[in-house]
Amino acid sequence: MKKSAFHFFFFMASFFILTLVSCSSVKKRTWNDEVIVDKKYREFAGRADAYLCETGFRGAVLVGRGKKIVFAKGYGFCDEKVAAPEEFPIGINTTFEAGSISKQMTAAAVMQLVQAGKLSVDDKVSKFFPAFEYGKKITVEMLLNMRSGLVDHINSADDFFPKNVYRRIEVKQLACEPVEENLVLEYLNNAPLLAEPDSTYFYCNTNYFLLARIIEQVSGMSFRDYMQKNIFDRCGMTHTNMEFQKTDTRGYDYKGRYYSIPASLALGCGDVNSCVTDLFKWNVLFTNRKVVKKKTFKKMIDSESYGYGLYCHEGSIFHTGVTNVFNSYNGFYFDDKLSIIVLSNCTAAKVNTTNVARNLHKIWTEK
């Protein structure tokens, strides 16, 4: 046996002995376990784990095929600044800010209301916000597929808000304090258009903030209550919430600071806190047309670039999420019915979840 082959065999044996020991208290692995490995995919799991350990990954990953988890594991600690971080390791049910992964859920909520006949993707935004100057030019569909031409109230906050308001938001954000609920709507009319509506794709969080507010008007429920009842509860996402700063993990920027985007600004566009197991449940039910109907699902992904809350590319749908000190990735490949979910409590400069997901997919295709 060659030396490299021996080392690989030794690693694989050690890895699975440890995995079996960690799960020895139960006869059948459940989603409450710290590590899940499907015995059919042990070689893939071993190679994936080796890659994640060697690169110093911090966060949680899950790879699933169909309705079955192939490999799921947490790496690192929930908060590196607590007195004994090793006492709080990241597990497969540990929650992170999911960021813009939230958008596909908001889009699905919109389409549930469309299915119910309470809303149309052709409705003008002016129907819901009569005072909005550009509302007569913009439709619900333009919000969904990022073609409204609106300026982004998060990524271009200095263009959206007056300077004094923008500065106040910065101070509040760094202090982890909330801002007013209706701040975006208050300044919506004064924000410039970056492009003529429906003329071009431009990624903009404001689109999904407005969709969340439309959901509230049409459903008669708060956005949080609607999502809890019709998305999270429906999918069995028991670890998921939309509560400001309520995550199991904390991350820090290059200056060692922890802070979150104020919840009232992230509404509908990046306000979901979740874990890899809950996002997998979402993937399974969403792609199996249990959240929206088959025809609706097809409409949501009928694009060569950005559909309704999702990027669509070469037989896959995916979305990334980047908040101040978290970043995330959720992808689904139709050919293999393969989910790859990566969440990290690190900035993208330190741990890039998109690159991690792509490398896991590469390992999968080489298995």
KEKE-3310 file (N, C-alpha, C; in steps of 0.2 Angstrom, whole numbers, plus 5000, padded with zeros to 4 digits):
npx = (5004:5003:5010:5003:4990:4988:4988:4976:4967:4969:4964:4951:4946:4948:4940:4927:4925:4925:4914:4904:4905:4901:4888:4883:4873:4861:4850:4846:4852:4847:4841:4845:4857:4875:4884:4880:4881:4878:4879:4881:4888:4901:4914:4914:4910:4921:4931:4926:4925:4939:4944:4937:4942:4956:4956:4952:4939:4925:4909:4894:4889:4879:4876:4864:4854:4840:4828:4836:4849:4866:4878:4882:4888:4896:4908:4921:4917:4903:4904:4919:4923:4919:4921:4925:4925:4926:4916:4905:4902:4899:4885:4874:4862:4864:4861:4862:4864:4855:4855:4853:4847:4835:4827:4821:4811:4803:4799:4792:4781:4775:4770:4762:4751:4748:4743:4732:4724:4724:4733:4742:4756:4757:4752:4752:4764:4760:4747:4748:4756:4752:4757:4769:4781:4786:4778:4768:4775:4781:4780:4774:4781:4792:4799:4801:4810:4821:4821:4816:4823:4825:4835:4846:4842:4850:4863:4867:4865:4869:4865:4851:4845:4844:4859:4861:4852:4857:4869:4865:4859:4870:4877:4867:4867:4880:4879:4871:4857:4840:4831:4819:4803:4796:4806:4811:4800:4797:4807:4806:4800:4809:4821:4832:4829:4839:4839:4828:4812:4811:4820:4833:4842:4845:4852:4844:4840:4829:4818:4813:4810:4799:4791:4788:4781:4770:4765:4760:4750:4741:4739:4734:4741:4755:4772:4781:4772:4765:4776:4780:4769:4766:4777:4789:4783:4775:4786:4792:4802:4810:4820:4821:4820:4814:4820:4828:4845:4844:4853:4862:4875:4889:4898:4913:4920:4934:4939:4936:4922:4905:4890:4873:4863:4850:4834:4822:4826:4831:4819:4811:4821:4833:4831:4830:4835:4843:4847:4857:4850:4837:4836:4838:4827:4818:4823:4819:4805:4801:4807:4800:4788:4779:4778:4774:4763:4766:4766:4768:4780:4788:4787:4794:4807:4809:4820:4836:4845:4841:4828:4813:4818:4829:4844:4846:4854:4862:4855:4853:4848:4851:4856:4866:4871:4875:4879:4883:4893:4892:4891:4883:4877:4865:4861:4854:4854:4847:4848:4855:4847:4852:4857:4867:4872:4879:4884:4891:4899:4908:4916:4915:4927:4936:4930:4924:4908:4902:4913:4917:4905:4905:4917:4914:4904:4912:4920:4909:4905:4916:4916)
npy = (4994:5011:5026:5037:5032:5024:5034:5040:5030:5028:5040:5040:5029:5033:5044:5039:5031:5040:5047:5037:5034:5047:5046:5035:5034:5033:5023:5026:5038:5055:5071:5079:5075:5079:5076:5070:5056:5048:5031:5026:5036:5037:5039:5051:5059:5058:5064:5077:5082:5081:5091:5103:5104:5105:5118:5126:5129:5138:5136:5129:5114:5106:5093:5086:5073:5071:5068:5065:5067:5068:5071:5081:5093:5103:5116:5123:5137:5144:5157:5166:5174:5172:5167:5153:5146:5134:5126:5129:5123:5124:5116:5105:5111:5123:5141:5154:5170:5171:5179:5185:5173:5173:5179:5170:5164:5174:5177:5165:5166:5177:5172:5162:5170:5175:5163:5161:5170:5183:5192:5199:5196:5206:5217:5234:5243:5255:5252:5248:5257:5271:5284:5283:5289:5283:5271:5268:5264:5252:5235:5221:5209:5215:5219:5206:5200:5208:5220:5233:5245:5252:5261:5253:5251:5246:5242:5253:5264:5277:5283:5281:5286:5302:5311:5314:5305:5293:5292:5291:5279:5271:5273:5267:5254:5249:5250:5239:5242:5245:5252:5264:5257:5261:5268:5265:5267:5280:5287:5283:5289:5299:5294:5291:5284:5271:5266:5264:5257:5240:5239:5234:5221:5223:5220:5222:5226:5233:5230:5218:5221:5230:5220:5212:5221:5222:5209:5210:5219:5213:5200:5203:5201:5202:5203:5194:5185:5180:5173:5164:5155:5151:5147:5144:5135:5127:5120:5114:5120:5122:5128:5141:5159:5176:5186:5200:5199:5187:5174:5159:5160:5171:5183:5192:5207:5213:5222:5217:5218:5215:5216:5219:5220:5231:5225:5230:5236:5225:5218:5206:5205:5200:5194:5182:5170:5155:5137:5124:5112:5116:5124:5114:5106:5116:5116:5103:5103:5114:5112:5101:5105:5108:5119:5130:5128:5116:5123:5136:5135:5132:5144:5153:5149:5151:5157:5163:5169:5178:5173:5172:5178:5169:5164:5157:5144:5134:5121:5122:5130:5144:5154:5167:5174:5188:5196:5208:5202:5188:5175:5166:5151:5143:5130:5121:5107:5101:5089:5079:5080:5087:5095:5108:5116:5130:5138:5152:5160:5170:5183:5186:5188:5180:5167:5161:5156:5153:5149:5138:5130:5127:5120:5109:5104:5100:5090:5081:5078:5071:5060)
npz = (5000:4996:5003:5004:5001:5012:5022:5019:5021:5035:5040:5036:5043:5056:5056:5054:5065:5076:5072:5074:5087:5092:5090:5096:5106:5101:5091:5078:5067:5070:5066:5076:5080:5082:5071:5055:5045:5030:5027:5014:5008:5013:5009:5002:5012:5021:5013:5011:5024:5027:5018:5023:5036:5034:5027:5037:5040:5047:5054:5048:5038:5026:5016:5005:4998:4988:4999:5009:5021:5017:5022:5036:5047:5060:5063:5072:5084:5092:5097:5097:5107:5119:5137:5137:5124:5118:5124:5118:5104:5087:5080:5070:5071:5074:5074:5062:5054:5040:5029:5013:5008:5013:5003:4994:5001:5004:4991:4988:4998:4992:4980:4985:4989:4977:4970:4978:4973:4978:4974:4961:4949:4940:4946:4949:4959:4964:4968:4981:4987:4986:4986:4981:4970:4958:4957:4948:4937:4941:4943:4953:4949:4944:4955:4961:4951:4951:4943:4945:4945:4956:4969:4981:4998:5008:5003:4996:5005:5008:4997:4996:5008:5017:5021:5035:5041:5036:5043:5056:5056:5054:5066:5075:5070:5073:5086:5089:5089:5086:5072:5067:5062:5050:5042:5029:5020:5023:5017:5004:4993:4990:4985:4972:4955:4948:4936:4922:4925:4922:4913:4915:4924:4941:4956:4971:4987:4992:4984:4989:5002:5000:4995:5006:5014:5005:5006:5020:5018:5010:5016:5028:5039:5050:5043:5049:5056:5046:5038:5048:5050:5037:5030:5039:5049:5041:5034:5044:5051:5064:5071:5066:5065:5065:5072:5079:5080:5086:5086:5087:5085:5085:5075:5070:5063:5054:5063:5075:5079:5083:5075:5068:5054:5056:5060:5055:5043:5036:5033:5024:5015:5021:5033:5040:5052:5053:5052:5045:5044:5045:5033:5024:5025:5020:5007:5002:5003:4996:4983:4980:4977:4987:4994:4986:4971:4957:4945:4948:4955:4944:4937:4945:4944:4931:4922:4915:4923:4936:4945:4954:4968:4967:4960:4944:4936:4924:4927:4940:4956:4967:4981:4988:5004:5013:5027:5039:5048:5044:5032:5019:5010:4999:4989:4975:4965:4951:4943:4952:4962:4973:4988:4994:5007:5016:5030:5039:5053:5050:5041:5023:5018:5026:5027:5014:5009:4997:4989:4997:4995:4981:4980:4988:4980:4969:4975:4977:4963:4959:4966)
capx = (5000:5007:5010:4997:4984:4988:4986:4969:4963:4969:4960:4944:4944:4947:4934:4920:4925:4923:4907:4900:4905:4897:4880:4882:4868:4854:4850:4846:4854:4842:4843:4847:4864:4880:4886:4877:4885:4875:4884:4882:4892:4906:4920:4913:4910:4928:4935:4923:4928:4946:4944:4934:4947:4962:4955:4950:4932:4921:4902:4890:4888:4875:4875:4858:4852:4833:4825:4841:4855:4872:4883:4881:4893:4898:4915:4922:4914:4898:4907:4926:4925:4916:4927:4927:4922:4925:4910:4899:4904:4894:4882:4870:4856:4866:4858:4866:4860:4855:4855:4848:4844:4828:4823:4817:4806:4798:4796:4787:4776:4771:4767:4756:4745:4746:4739:4725:4720:4724:4738:4745:4763:4756:4749:4757:4766:4756:4741:4750:4760:4749:4761:4776:4781:4787:4774:4764:4779:4784:4775:4776:4785:4799:4802:4803:4815:4826:4821:4812:4827:4826:4841:4846:4842:4855:4870:4868:4861:4871:4861:4844:4843:4848:4866:4860:4848:4862:4874:4861:4858:4877:4878:4862:4869:4886:4877:4866:4851:4835:4829:4811:4800:4794:4811:4812:4795:4797:4811:4806:4799:4815:4826:4832:4829:4845:4837:4821:4809:4811:4825:4839:4843:4850:4851:4842:4836:4823:4813:4811:4807:4793:4787:4786:4776:4764:4762:4757:4744:4737:4737:4731:4745:4762:4776:4784:4767:4764:4781:4780:4763:4765:4784:4793:4779:4774:4791:4795:4809:4809:4825:4821:4816:4816:4821:4834:4851:4843:4856:4866:4882:4891:4904:4916:4923:4941:4941:4933:4916:4899:4884:4868:4858:4843:4829:4817:4829:4832:4813:4809:4827:4838:4830:4829:4840:4842:4852:4858:4845:4830:4836:4837:4819:4815:4824:4816:4798:4801:4808:4795:4782:4775:4777:4770:4761:4771:4766:4770:4787:4791:4787:4799:4814:4810:4825:4843:4849:4838:4821:4810:4821:4834:4848:4845:4860:4864:4851:4853:4845:4855:4857:4870:4869:4881:4877:4890:4898:4890:4889:4879:4875:4861:4861:4851:4856:4841:4850:4856:4842:4857:4857:4873:4871:4885:4883:4897:4899:4914:4915:4917:4935:4939:4927:4919:4904:4901:4919:4916:4900:4908:4922:4910:4901:4917:4921:4904:4906:4922:4916)
capy = (5000:5017:5030:5042:5028:5022:5040:5041:5024:5029:5046:5037:5024:5037:5049:5036:5028:5046:5048:5032:5035:5053:5044:5029:5034:5032:5018:5028:5045:5060:5078:5082:5073:5083:5074:5065:5054:5042:5026:5025:5041:5038:5041:5058:5063:5059:5069:5084:5083:5083:5098:5108:5104:5108:5125:5130:5131:5139:5136:5122:5112:5100:5090:5081:5071:5070:5069:5061:5070:5064:5073:5087:5094:5110:5117:5129:5139:5149:5164:5165:5179:5170:5164:5146:5145:5127:5124:5130:5121:5124:5110:5106:5115:5130:5146:5159:5175:5168:5185:5185:5167:5174:5181:5165:5162:5180:5176:5160:5169:5182:5167:5159:5174:5175:5157:5162:5175:5189:5196:5197:5199:5212:5223:5240:5245:5261:5249:5247:5263:5276:5290:5282:5292:5278:5265:5266:5261:5246:5229:5216:5205:5218:5218:5199:5198:5213:5224:5239:5251:5256:5261:5249:5255:5243:5242:5260:5267:5284:5286:5281:5291:5309:5310:5314:5298:5287:5292:5289:5272:5268:5273:5262:5247:5247:5249:5234:5245:5245:5259:5265:5252:5264:5272:5265:5269:5287:5290:5279:5294:5304:5290:5291:5277:5270:5264:5264:5251:5234:5240:5230:5218:5226:5217:5228:5224:5237:5226:5213:5225:5231:5214:5210:5226:5220:5203:5212:5222:5208:5195:5206:5198:5205:5199:5189:5180:5176:5168:5159:5151:5148:5145:5140:5130:5122:5116:5111:5124:5123:5132:5147:5164:5182:5190:5204:5197:5180:5168:5155:5162:5178:5184:5198:5210:5214:5226:5213:5221:5211:5220:5216:5225:5232:5221:5234:5237:5219:5215:5202:5204:5197:5194:5175:5167:5148:5132:5120:5107:5119:5126:5108:5105:5121:5114:5097:5104:5119:5109:5096:5109:5108:5126:5132:5123:5115:5128:5142:5134:5133:5152:5156:5148:5152:5162:5161:5173:5179:5171:5175:5176:5164:5163:5151:5143:5127:5116:5123:5136:5145:5161:5168:5179:5192:5202:5211:5197:5182:5174:5160:5149:5138:5128:5115:5104:5097:5082:5075:5082:5088:5102:5110:5122:5132:5144:5154:5166:5174:5187:5182:5188:5175:5161:5162:5150:5151:5145:5131:5126:5125:5115:5103:5101:5097:5084:5077:5076:5067:5054)
capz = (5000:4995:5009:5003:5002:5019:5026:5018:5024:5042:5041:5035:5048:5062:5056:5055:5072:5080:5070:5077:5094:5094:5089:5099:5111:5097:5086:5072:5067:5069:5064:5082:5081:5080:5065:5051:5039:5027:5026:5007:5006:5018:5006:5000:5019:5023:5008:5012:5031:5027:5015:5028:5042:5031:5026:5043:5039:5053:5052:5047:5031:5025:5009:5005:4991:4989:5006:5014:5023:5016:5027:5040:5053:5062:5064:5076:5090:5091:5099:5099:5112:5126:5141:5136:5117:5116:5128:5114:5098:5082:5078:5064:5072:5077:5069:5059:5050:5033:5024:5007:5007:5015:4998:4990:5005:5003:4985:4989:5001:4988:4976:4988:4989:4970:4969:4982:4970:4982:4972:4954:4948:4936:4950:4950:4966:4966:4971:4988:4990:4981:4986:4978:4963:4953:4958:4942:4932:4943:4945:4958:4946:4943:4962:4962:4947:4952:4937:4946:4944:4962:4973:4987:5004:5012:5000:4994:5010:5007:4991:4998:5014:5018:5025:5043:5043:5035:5048:5062:5055:5055:5073:5078:5068:5076:5093:5089:5091:5081:5070:5066:5058:5043:5040:5022:5017:5024:5012:4997:4987:4988:4983:4964:4951:4945:4929:4920:4927:4918:4907:4916:4930:4946:4963:4975:4993:4993:4981:4994:5008:4998:4994:5013:5015:5001:5010:5025:5016:5006:5020:5034:5045:5050:5039:5053:5058:5039:5037:5053:5049:5030:5028:5044:5052:5035:5032:5050:5052:5071:5074:5062:5067:5061:5078:5079:5084:5090:5083:5092:5084:5084:5071:5071:5058:5055:5069:5081:5081:5081:5074:5064:5050:5059:5058:5051:5036:5033:5032:5018:5011:5024:5040:5042:5055:5052:5053:5039:5044:5043:5026:5020:5025:5016:5000:5001:5002:4991:4976:4978:4976:4993:4997:4980:4966:4952:4939:4952:4956:4937:4935:4950:4942:4923:4921:4914:4928:4942:4944:4959:4974:4966:4954:4941:4932:4922:4930:4948:4959:4973:4983:4994:5009:5016:5031:5042:5050:5043:5025:5018:5003:4999:4982:4974:4958:4949:4941:4957:4968:4978:4991:4997:5012:5020:5034:5043:5057:5048:5035:5017:5017:5030:5025:5008:5009:4990:4987:5000:4992:4975:4981:4990:4974:4965:4978:4975:4956:4958:4971)
cpx = (5004:5006:5004:4990:4983:4985:4978:4965:4963:4964:4952:4942:4943:4941:4928:4920:4923:4916:4902:4899:4901:4889:4878:4876:4861:4855:4850:4848:4848:4845:4845:4855:4869:4883:4882:4881:4881:4880:4886:4887:4898:4913:4920:4913:4917:4932:4932:4925:4935:4947:4942:4939:4953:4962:4953:4943:4929:4914:4899:4889:4883:4875:4869:4857:4845:4831:4830:4847:4861:4877:4882:4885:4894:4905:4916:4917:4908:4900:4914:4928:4923:4922:4929:4923:4921:4919:4904:4901:4898:4892:4878:4864:4857:4863:4863:4861:4861:4855:4850:4845:4836:4824:4819:4811:4800:4795:4790:4781:4771:4767:4761:4750:4743:4741:4732:4721:4720:4729:4740:4752:4762:4753:4755:4759:4762:4749:4742:4753:4758:4753:4768:4776:4782:4783:4770:4768:4782:4779:4778:4781:4792:4802:4805:4809:4821:4826:4817:4816:4828:4833:4841:4847:4847:4862:4872:4864:4862:4867:4853:4842:4847:4854:4865:4857:4853:4867:4871:4860:4865:4878:4873:4865:4875:4885:4873:4859:4846:4834:4822:4809:4798:4799:4812:4806:4794:4801:4811:4805:4805:4821:4826:4831:4836:4845:4830:4818:4809:4816:4831:4838:4847:4848:4850:4837:4829:4817:4809:4808:4800:4788:4784:4781:4769:4761:4758:4750:4739:4734:4733:4735:4752:4766:4779:4779:4766:4769:4781:4775:4764:4772:4787:4789:4777:4779:4795:4802:4808:4814:4826:4817:4818:4817:4828:4839:4850:4846:4860:4873:4883:4897:4907:4920:4930:4944:4938:4926:4910:4894:4880:4865:4852:4838:4824:4819:4830:4825:4812:4815:4833:4837:4829:4836:4838:4848:4852:4852:4838:4830:4836:4830:4816:4816:4820:4808:4797:4802:4804:4788:4777:4774:4772:4768:4767:4772:4769:4778:4791:4792:4793:4806:4814:4814:4832:4847:4846:4831:4817:4813:4827:4838:4847:4851:4862:4861:4852:4850:4849:4854:4862:4867:4875:4878:4884:4895:4896:4890:4887:4878:4870:4860:4857:4852:4851:4843:4851:4851:4847:4857:4864:4872:4877:4883:4889:4896:4906:4912:4917:4924:4938:4937:4922:4915:4902:4907:4919:4911:4902:4913:4919:4907:4906:4919:4916:4904:4911:4922:4916)
cpy = (5006:5021:5034:5038:5026:5028:5041:5036:5026:5035:5043:5033:5028:5041:5045:5032:5034:5047:5043:5033:5041:5051:5038:5028:5033:5027:5020:5036:5050:5067:5082:5080:5079:5082:5069:5063:5048:5037:5025:5030:5042:5041:5049:5062:5064:5064:5076:5086:5085:5090:5104:5109:5107:5115:5129:5133:5132:5140:5129:5121:5107:5099:5085:5079:5068:5072:5067:5066:5065:5065:5080:5087:5101:5110:5123:5131:5144:5156:5163:5170:5177:5167:5157:5144:5138:5123:5125:5129:5122:5117:5111:5109:5122:5135:5152:5164:5172:5173:5184:5179:5168:5176:5176:5163:5168:5179:5171:5162:5173:5177:5163:5163:5175:5169:5157:5167:5182:5194:5194:5200:5205:5218:5228:5241:5250:5258:5249:5253:5269:5283:5290:5284:5288:5272:5263:5263:5254:5241:5225:5211:5208:5218:5211:5197:5203:5218:5230:5245:5255:5256:5256:5252:5252:5244:5249:5265:5275:5287:5286:5286:5297:5307:5309:5307:5293:5287:5290:5281:5268:5267:5267:5255:5245:5246:5243:5236:5245:5252:5259:5260:5255:5268:5272:5268:5277:5290:5287:5284:5298:5300:5290:5284:5277:5268:5264:5257:5246:5234:5235:5226:5222:5224:5223:5225:5227:5234:5221:5216:5227:5225:5211:5215:5224:5214:5205:5215:5217:5202:5197:5204:5202:5200:5193:5183:5176:5171:5162:5153:5147:5146:5141:5134:5125:5118:5113:5114:5126:5128:5139:5152:5171:5188:5193:5201:5190:5175:5165:5157:5169:5178:5191:5200:5210:5218:5223:5215:5216:5216:5217:5222:5225:5229:5224:5236:5231:5215:5212:5201:5201:5196:5187:5173:5159:5144:5128:5115:5110:5121:5119:5106:5109:5118:5108:5099:5109:5116:5103:5098:5108:5114:5130:5127:5122:5120:5135:5141:5135:5140:5155:5155:5148:5158:5159:5165:5173:5178:5175:5173:5171:5165:5157:5150:5136:5122:5116:5130:5138:5152:5161:5173:5182:5197:5204:5207:5190:5181:5167:5158:5143:5136:5122:5113:5099:5090:5077:5075:5084:5095:5103:5117:5124:5138:5146:5160:5170:5178:5183:5182:5183:5168:5162:5156:5148:5147:5138:5127:5123:5119:5108:5099:5097:5090:5079:5074:5071:5060:5047)
cpz = (5000:5002:5009:5004:5009:5024:5025:5021:5032:5044:5041:5041:5055:5062:5057:5062:5077:5078:5074:5084:5096:5093:5092:5104:5108:5092:5079:5072:5066:5067:5071:5084:5079:5073:5061:5045:5036:5025:5019:5004:5010:5015:5004:5007:5021:5019:5010:5019:5031:5023:5020:5034:5039:5030:5032:5043:5046:5051:5052:5040:5031:5017:5009:4998:4992:4995:5011:5015:5021:5021:5030:5046:5054:5064:5067:5082:5088:5092:5101:5105:5119:5130:5139:5129:5116:5120:5123:5106:5093:5080:5072:5064:5075:5071:5068:5056:5043:5027:5019:5005:5008:5009:4994:4995:5005:4997:4985:4992:4997:4983:4979:4988:4981:4968:4972:4978:4973:4979:4965:4953:4944:4940:4950:4957:4969:4970:4979:4991:4985:4981:4983:4971:4957:4953:4952:4937:4934:4945:4950:4955:4945:4950:4963:4958:4947:4946:4938:4945:4950:4965:4979:4993:5009:5009:4997:4999:5010:5001:4993:5003:5014:5022:5032:5045:5042:5041:5055:5061:5056:5062:5077:5076:5072:5084:5094:5092:5085:5078:5068:5061:5050:5040:5032:5018:5018:5019:5005:4991:4985:4985:4975:4961:4948:4938:4928:4922:4921:4912:4908:4923:4935:4953:4968:4981:4994:4989:4985:5000:5006:4997:5001:5015:5012:5004:5016:5024:5014:5011:5026:5041:5045:5046:5043:5055:5051:5038:5042:5052:5042:5027:5033:5047:5047:5034:5038:5052:5059:5074:5070:5065:5063:5067:5078:5083:5087:5086:5088:5091:5084:5079:5072:5065:5059:5060:5075:5083:5078:5080:5068:5060:5054:5056:5053:5044:5033:5031:5025:5014:5014:5031:5044:5046:5055:5053:5046:5039:5042:5036:5022:5020:5020:5008:4998:4999:4996:4984:4975:4978:4981:4996:4992:4975:4961:4947:4942:4953:4949:4935:4939:4947:4934:4921:4919:4919:4934:4941:4950:4966:4974:4960:4951:4936:4930:4926:4938:4950:4965:4975:4988:4999:5012:5020:5034:5044:5049:5035:5024:5011:5004:4991:4981:4967:4956:4947:4946:4963:4974:4981:4994:5001:5016:5024:5038:5047:5056:5042:5029:5016:5021:5028:5020:5007:5002:4987:4990:4997:4985:4975:4984:4984:4969:4968:4977:4968:4955:4962:4967)
residu = (MET:LYS:LYS:SER:ALA:PHE:HIS:PHE:PHE:PHE:PHE:MET:ALA:SER:PHE:PHE:ILE:LEU:THR:LEU:VAL:SER:CYS:SER:SER:VAL:LYS:LYS:ARG:THR:TRP:ASN:ASP:GLU:VAL:ILE:VAL:ASP:LYS:LYS:TYR:ARG:GLU:PHE:ALA:GLY:ARG:ALA:ASP:ALA:TYR:LEU:CYS:GLU:THR:GLY:PHE:ARG:GLY:ALA:VAL:LEU:VAL:GLY:ARG:GLY:LYS:LYS:ILE:VAL:PHE:ALA:LYS:GLY:TYR:GLY:PHE:CYS:ASP:GLU:LYS:VAL:ALA:ALA:PRO:GLU:GLU:PHE:PRO:ILE:GLY:ILE:ASN:THR:THR:PHE:GLU:ALA:GLY:SER:ILE:SER:LYS:GLN:MET:THR:ALA:ALA:ALA:VAL:MET:GLN:LEU:VAL:GLN:ALA:GLY:LYS:LEU:SER:VAL:ASP:ASP:LYS:VAL:SER:LYS:PHE:PHE:PRO:ALA:PHE:GLU:TYR:GLY:LYS:LYS:ILE:THR:VAL:GLU:MET:LEU:LEU:ASN:MET:ARG:SER:GLY:LEU:VAL:ASP:HIS:ILE:ASN:SER:ALA:ASP:ASP:PHE:PHE:PRO:LYS:ASN:VAL:TYR:ARG:ARG:ILE:GLU:VAL:LYS:GLN:LEU:ALA:CYS:GLU:PRO:VAL:GLU:GLU:ASN:LEU:VAL:LEU:GLU:TYR:LEU:ASN:ASN:ALA:PRO:LEU:LEU:ALA:GLU:PRO:ASP:SER:THR:TYR:PHE:TYR:CYS:ASN:THR:ASN:TYR:PHE:LEU:LEU:ALA:ARG:ILE:ILE:GLU:GLN:VAL:SER:GLY:MET:SER:PHE:ARG:ASP:TYR:MET:GLN:LYS:ASN:ILE:PHE:ASP:ARG:CYS:GLY:MET:THR:HIS:THR:ASN:MET:GLU:PHE:GLN:LYS:THR:ASP:THR:ARG:GLY:TYR:ASP:TYR:LYS:GLY:ARG:TYR:TYR:SER:ILE:PRO:ALA:SER:LEU:ALA:LEU:GLY:CYS:GLY:ASP:VAL:ASN:SER:CYS:VAL:THR:ASP:LEU:PHE:LYS:TRP:ASN:VAL:LEU:PHE:THR:ASN:ARG:LYS:VAL:VAL:LYS:LYS:LYS:THR:PHE:LYS:LYS:MET:ILE:ASP:SER:GLU:SER:TYR:GLY:TYR:GLY:LEU:TYR:CYS:HIS:GLU:GLY:SER:ILE:PHE:HIS:THR:GLY:VAL:THR:ASN:VAL:PHE:ASN:SER:TYR:ASN:GLY:PHE:TYR:PHE:ASP:ASP:LYS:LEU:SER:ILE:ILE:VAL:LEU:SER:ASN:CYS:THR:ALA:ALA:LYS:VAL:ASN:THR:THR:ASN:VAL:ALA:ARG:ASN:LEU:HIS:LYS:ILE:TRP:THR:GLU:LYS)
# end
